[in-house]
Amino acid sequence: MSPQAAFGWGTIVRLGLVQTALGAIVVLITSTINRVMVVELALPAAVPGALVALHYAVQFARPRWGYGSDVGGRRTPWIVGGMAALALGGFGAAAATALIATHPVAGFALAILAFLVVGIGVGAAGTSLLVLLSSGVAPQRRGAAATIVWVMMIAGFVVTAPLAGRFLDPFSAGRLIAVSAAVSGLAFLVALAAVWGVEPPAAARPERQEARPPFAQVLAEVWAEPASRRFTVFVFLAMLAYSAQELILEPFAGLVFAMTPGATTALAGVQNGGVLAGMVLVALVTTLAPGPRLGSLRLWTVAGCIGSALALAGIAACGLAGPGAPLRAFVVGLGLFNGIFAVSAIGSMMALAGSGNAPGGEGRHGTRMGVWGAAQGVAFGFGGFLGAACVDLARVLFGAVVPAYAAVFCAEALLFLLAAALALRIDAPAPRREARIGDFSVSHG
């Protein structure tokens, strides 16, 4: 897409509605259906946990879906198809949950299929949406665009959860299915309206004369690019550190600082507020002060990783210091720098997706984004489990709570520092139409 055809703010917000729709369906699966399985059906918490992990495992296929959109030359069909699969999977997950109560074997079989379809839908729609944004958003707007789509996904969580909760009371299996069907159907229609007419039709695109190499060859060539390979490892390490604290921070505050459930929930709230503040900060600065310094997404990515590492080390120190330590301040700082890192990394994905030394570099947006999306999804799915498991192991080794949590927080901080070191080494060549990418410096040879 030419600079003249770069997306305006209205189009960016429209595409953000796809993320809102995606978040609306996902929150029902990870929150409401998870709760129903554990509470109403009295199933072990590991059951919905394993099903959610299955949805993350499917993210390994993201490069293949990205390649498919590269071959077709259009992203809209993959976004629409992915949202259709996600809506079907969300409805199927609710139907499976209701079926488990009366026909467990059939219910679990349907649940496995539904969560697989959910993973496919999230991967196909999410990957192609980011590719479409990366090709249509001007470099100086990438940080703001990443913030907008991320915040709009969170808005899908925030709006859907309480509304669905209202209509689910008094609870029944029929109500669960009806609410899921309504949310899934409405979300699909919103996503369809959001992408309608944004991308030029195939007939308006220049014909591509070159033959497309097979997927395995394209994947190997993308992986052979030093910048692409380093960025994949960076995304995996950073997202592993980012997600590893999710399941251990509140228990840590409760065990070490004797906080009540309400107090730890409020602590998570201020952390999320910090995340939002960090995202907005990057969006404002990179938009209002574009350039090689304050406008550099690489600078903000590295700063976010280093700041997150320092905040985690501070949280570990608070545990060792005991009551009276400024835990809340460090948790807010962790959220702030997590937000800075997350939105900068997404913006950097957009910048790097269309670059590369391999032939047809700009025609491999989808494959590159798929590789990084797979690294992100797998790391995020594995990180929470790994953090909790490491705490349990450390408690056995140390025989005490405080040093166990401190050791795991410090290990996460080390992962963030390794990610920062990798981010500093990632130099991407600019696309032919630009002399420089706003967030990663040009590398020749």
C-alpha positions in Angstrom: 0.0 0.0 0.0 1.4 3.4 -1.0 2.0 6.1 1.5 -0.8 8.1 -0.1 -3.1 5.3 0.7 -2.0 5.0 4.4 -4.8 4.3 6.9 -6.3 7.3 8.7 -7.2 7.2 12.3 -10.8 6.3 11.5 -9.7 3.2 9.6 -7.3 2.2 12.4 -10.2 2.4 14.9 -12.4 0.4 12.5 -9.8 -2.3 12.3 -9.5 -2.2 16.1 -13.1 -3.2 16.3 -12.0 -6.6 15.0 -9.9 -6.9 18.1 -12.9 -5.8 20.2 -15.0 -8.6 18.6 -12.2 -11.1 19.1 -11.8 -10.2 22.8 -15.6 -10.4 23.4 -15.6 -14.1 22.3 -12.4 -15.0 24.0 -13.3 -13.6 27.4 -16.5 -15.8 27.5 -14.3 -18.9 26.9 -11.4 -18.0 29.3 -13.6 -16.5 32.0 -17.2 -17.6 32.0 -16.9 -21.1 30.6 -13.8 -21.7 32.7 -15.8 -20.8 35.8 -18.9 -22.9 34.8 -16.7 -25.9 34.3 -15.0 -25.5 37.7 -17.9 -24.3 39.9 -21.2 -25.5 38.4 -19.8 -28.7 36.9 -17.3 -29.3 39.7 -14.6 -30.3 37.3 -10.9 -30.0 38.2 -9.4 -26.7 37.3 -6.9 -28.5 35.1 -9.7 -29.4 32.7 -10.4 -25.9 31.4 -6.7 -25.1 31.8 -5.8 -27.9 29.4 -8.5 -26.8 26.9 -7.1 -23.2 27.0 -3.6 -24.6 26.5 -4.9 -26.5 23.5 -6.1 -23.2 22.0 -2.6 -21.8 22.5 -0.9 -24.9 21.0 -2.7 -24.4 17.7 -0.8 -21.1 17.4 2.1 -23.1 16.0 0.2 -23.0 12.7 0.2 -19.2 12.4 3.0 -19.1 9.9 1.0 -21.3 7.5 -2.0 -19.1 7.8 0.1 -16.0 7.2 1.7 -17.7 4.2 -1.8 -18.4 2.8 -2.7 -14.7 3.0 0.6 -13.8 1.3 -0.2 -16.2 -1.6 -3.7 -14.8 -2.0 -2.5 -11.2 -1.7 -5.4 -10.2 0.5 -5.9 -10.3 4.2 -9.6 -9.6 4.5 -10.8 -13.2 3.7 -8.5 -14.6 6.4 -9.7 -12.1 8.9 -13.4 -12.8 8.1 -12.8 -16.6 7.9 -10.9 -16.5 11.2 -13.6 -14.6 13.0 -16.2 -17.0 11.6 -14.2 -19.9 13.0 -13.8 -18.1 16.3 -17.5 -17.4 16.6 -18.3 -21.1 15.7 -15.7 -22.3 18.3 -17.1 -20.0 21.0 -20.6 -21.2 20.5 -19.3 -24.8 20.3 -17.4 -24.4 23.6 -20.6 -23.2 25.4 -22.6 -26.1 23.9 -19.9 -28.6 24.9 -20.0 -27.2 28.5 -23.7 -27.8 28.7 -23.4 -31.2 27.1 -20.7 -32.4 29.6 -23.3 -32.3 32.4 -25.4 -35.0 30.7 -23.2 -36.7 28.2 -19.6 -36.3 29.4 -17.8 -38.2 26.6 -19.6 -36.4 23.8 -19.3 -33.1 25.7 -15.5 -33.4 26.1 -15.1 -34.5 22.5 -17.0 -31.4 21.4 -15.0 -29.2 23.8 -11.7 -30.4 22.4 -12.9 -29.7 18.8 -14.3 -26.3 19.8 -11.2 -25.1 21.5 -9.1 -26.2 18.5 -11.4 -24.2 16.3 -11.1 -21.2 18.6 -7.3 -21.4 18.4 -7.5 -21.5 14.6 -9.8 -18.5 14.5 -7.7 -16.4 16.8 -4.5 -17.2 14.9 -5.9 -16.7 11.4 -7.8 -13.5 12.2 -5.2 -12.0 14.5 -2.2 -12.6 12.2 -3.9 -11.2 9.1 -5.2 -8.2 11.0 -1.7 -7.2 12.1 -0.4 -7.7 8.6 -3.1 -5.5 7.2 -2.3 -2.8 9.7 1.5 -3.1 9.1 1.0 -2.5 5.4 -1.4 0.4 5.7 -0.2 2.3 8.8 2.4 5.1 8.3 5.6 4.4 10.3 5.1 7.3 12.8 1.6 5.9 13.6 2.5 2.3 14.3 2.9 2.8 18.1 -0.4 4.6 18.3 -2.1 1.9 16.1 -0.7 -0.9 18.3 -2.1 0.9 21.3 -5.5 1.4 19.8 -6.0 -2.2 18.7 -4.7 -3.6 22.0 -6.9 -1.3 24.1 -9.9 -2.1 21.9 -9.3 -5.8 22.5 -9.3 -5.1 26.3 -12.5 -3.1 25.8 -14.1 -6.3 24.4 -13.2 -8.0 27.6 -14.5 -5.2 29.8 -17.8 -4.7 28.0 -18.7 -8.4 27.4 -17.9 -9.9 30.8 -20.4 -7.9 32.9 -23.1 -7.8 30.2 -22.9 -11.6 29.7 -23.0 -12.0 33.5 -26.2 -10.1 33.7 -28.0 -12.3 31.2 -26.6 -15.5 32.6 -28.4 -15.1 36.0 -30.2 -17.2 37.0 -27.8 -19.7 35.5 -28.9 -22.5 33.2 -27.2 -24.4 30.4 -29.8 -23.0 28.0 -28.9 -19.4 29.0 -25.2 -20.1 28.6 -25.7 -21.4 25.1 -28.0 -18.5 24.2 -25.7 -15.8 25.6 -22.7 -17.4 23.8 -24.6 -17.6 20.5 -25.6 -13.9 20.8 -22.1 -12.7 21.7 -20.5 -14.8 19.0 -22.9 -13.8 16.3 -22.8 -10.1 17.1 -19.0 -10.1 17.3 -18.7 -11.7 13.9 -21.1 -9.1 12.4 -19.1 -6.3 14.0 -15.8 -7.7 12.6 -17.3 -8.1 9.2 -18.6 -4.5 9.1 -15.2 -3.3 10.4 -13.1 -4.8 7.5 -15.7 -4.3 4.8 -14.2 -2.1 2.0 -10.9 -1.4 3.8 -8.7 -3.5 1.6 -8.8 -3.0 -2.2 -10.5 -5.9 -4.1 -8.3 -8.4 -5.9 -9.2 -7.0 -9.3 -7.7 -3.6 -8.3 -4.4 -5.1 -7.3 -1.5 -5.4 -9.7 -1.0 -8.9 -11.0 1.9 -10.8 -9.5 3.7 -12.6 -12.3 6.3 -14.5 -10.2 5.5 -18.0 -9.1 5.0 -18.5 -5.4 7.5 -20.8 -3.7 6.1 -23.5 -1.4 5.4 -22.8 2.2 8.4 -24.9 3.5 10.8 -22.9 1.4 9.4 -19.5 2.4 9.4 -20.4 6.1 13.1 -21.6 5.8 14.0 -18.3 4.0 12.2 -16.2 6.6 13.9 -18.1 9.4 17.3 -17.6 7.6 17.0 -13.8 7.9 19.0 -12.8 10.9 16.6 -10.0 11.9 13.6 -12.3 11.6 15.2 -15.0 13.6 16.4 -12.7 16.4 13.1 -11.1 16.6 11.4 -14.5 17.0 13.6 -15.4 19.9 13.1 -11.9 21.4 9.3 -12.2 21.2 9.4 -15.7 22.8 11.7 -14.6 25.7 9.9 -11.3 26.4 6.4 -12.8 26.3 7.6 -15.7 28.5 8.8 -13.2 31.1 5.6 -11.0 30.6 3.2 -13.9 31.2 5.1 -15.8 33.9 4.1 -13.4 36.6 0.4 -13.5 35.9 -0.4 -16.4 38.1 2.0 -15.7 40.9 1.9 -12.0 41.7 -1.4 -12.1 43.6 -0.6 -15.3 45.6 2.8 -13.6 46.5 1.0 -10.5 47.8 -1.4 -12.7 49.8 1.2 -15.0 51.3 4.0 -12.5 52.0 2.1 -9.3 52.7 -1.1 -10.9 54.2 -3.3 -9.1 51.7 -6.9 -10.0 51.5 -8.4 -11.3 48.2 -10.0 -7.9 47.7 -6.7 -6.2 48.2 -4.8 -8.4 45.8 -7.5 -7.9 43.2 -7.1 -4.2 43.6 -3.3 -4.6 43.2 -3.9 -6.4 39.9 -6.2 -3.5 39.0 -3.5 -0.9 39.5 -1.0 -3.0 37.6 -3.4 -3.1 34.6 -3.8 0.6 35.0 -0.1 0.9 34.7 -0.1 -1.2 31.5 -2.7 1.1 29.9 -0.7 4.2 30.9 2.5 2.7 29.4 0.7 2.0 26.1 -0.8 5.5 25.9 2.6 7.0 26.7 4.2 5.2 23.7 1.4 6.1 21.4 1.5 9.8 22.3 5.3 10.2 22.2 5.9 8.3 18.9 3.0 10.1 17.2 3.8 13.6 18.4 7.6 13.3 18.4 8.4 11.0 15.4 12.1 10.6 14.6 15.1 8.4 15.3 15.1 9.1 19.0 11.8 9.5 20.9 9.9 8.1 17.9 12.0 4.9 17.8 9.9 1.8 18.8 13.2 -0.1 19.3 14.2 2.4 22.0 10.8 2.0 23.7 10.9 -1.8 23.4 14.4 -1.9 25.1 13.3 0.6 27.8 10.2 -1.4 28.5 12.1 -4.7 28.9 14.8 -3.1 31.1 12.2 -1.3 33.2 10.2 -4.5 33.6 13.3 -6.3 34.8 14.0 -3.6 37.4 10.4 -3.6 38.6 10.5 -7.4 39.0 13.8 -7.1 40.9 12.1 -4.5 43.1 9.2 -6.8 43.8 11.6 -9.5 44.8 13.4 -7.1 47.1 10.0 -6.0 48.7 9.4 -9.7 49.6 12.7 -9.9 51.3 12.2 -6.6 53.1 8.7 -7.6 54.3 5.8 -5.4 55.5 6.3 -1.7 54.9 8.1 -2.2 51.6 6.7 -0.2 48.6 5.2 -3.2 46.8 2.4 -1.2 45.2 4.8 1.3 43.6 6.8 -1.5 42.1 3.7 -3.3 40.8 2.5 0.0 39.2 6.0 0.3 37.6 5.8 -3.3 36.4 2.5 -2.6 34.7 3.8 0.7 33.2 6.9 -0.9 31.7 5.0 -4.0 30.6 2.6 -1.7 28.7 5.6 0.2 27.1 7.2 -3.1 26.0 4.0 -4.8 24.7 2.8 -2.0 22.5 6.3 -1.2 21.2 6.9 -4.8 20.3 3.6 -5.0 18.4 4.5 -1.8 16.5 7.9 -3.2 15.8 6.3 -6.4 14.4 4.4 -4.1 12.0 7.6 -2.4 10.9 9.6 -5.5 10.4 7.0 -7.7 8.8 7.4 -6.0 5.4 11.2 -6.0 5.3 13.8 -8.6 4.7 16.7 -9.5 2.5 15.1 -12.5 0.9 13.5 -12.2 -2.5 10.0 -11.0 -2.3 10.6 -9.6 1.1 7.6 -7.3 1.1 5.4 -10.1 -0.1 6.0 -12.1 3.0 4.3 -10.0 5.6 2.0 -12.8 6.6 4.6 -15.5 7.0 6.8 -13.3 9.1 3.9 -12.1 11.3 2.8 -15.7 11.6 6.2 -16.8 12.9 6.3 -14.0 15.5 2.6 -14.6 16.4 3.3 -18.3 17.0 6.3 -17.4 19.3 4.1 -14.9 21.1 1.1 -17.3 21.5 3.1 -20.3 22.6 5.2 -18.3 25.1 2.1 -16.6 26.5 0.3 -19.9 27.0 3.4 -21.6 28.5 4.5 -18.7 30.7 1.8 -18.7 33.3 2.2 -22.4 33.9 6.0 -22.2 34.0 5.9 -19.3 36.5 3.6 -21.2 38.9 5.5 -24.5 38.5 8.8 -22.8 39.2 7.4 -21.2 42.4 6.3 -24.7 43.6 9.7 -26.2 42.7 11.6 -23.3 44.4 9.5 -23.6 47.6 10.6 -27.3 47.8 14.3 -26.3 47.2 14.4 -23.3 49.6 11.9 -24.6 52.1 10.5 -21.1 52.4 8.0 -18.9 50.6 9.8 -15.6 50.3 13.1 -16.7 48.7 11.1 -19.0 46.3 9.1 -16.1 44.9 12.1 -13.8 44.9 14.1 -16.3 42.9 11.3 -16.7 40.3 10.8 -12.9 40.0 14.6 -12.5 39.5 14.6 -15.2 36.8 11.8 -13.4 35.0 13.9 -10.1 35.3 16.8 -12.0 33.7 14.6 -13.1 30.8 13.6 -9.4 30.2 17.2 -8.3 30.2 18.1 -11.0 27.7 15.2 -9.9 25.5 16.4 -6.3 25.7 19.9 -7.3 24.6 18.4 -9.1 21.6 16.2 -6.1 20.7 19.3 -3.9 20.6 20.8 -6.2 17.9 17.8 -6.3 15.6 18.4 -4.1 12.5 15.9 -4.4 9.7 16.4 -3.1 6.2 13.8 -0.6 5.2 11.2 -1.4 2.4 12.2 0.0 -1.0 9.9 3.0 -0.8 11.5 4.3 2.4 15.0 5.3 3.3 14.4 4.5 7.0 11.9 2.7 9.2 10.9 4.9 12.1 11.6 2.2 14.7 14.5 0.1 13.5 17.6 1.4 11.9 18.6 0.5 8.3 21.2 -2.3 7.9 23.0 -2.8 4.6 24.8 -5.9 3.6 
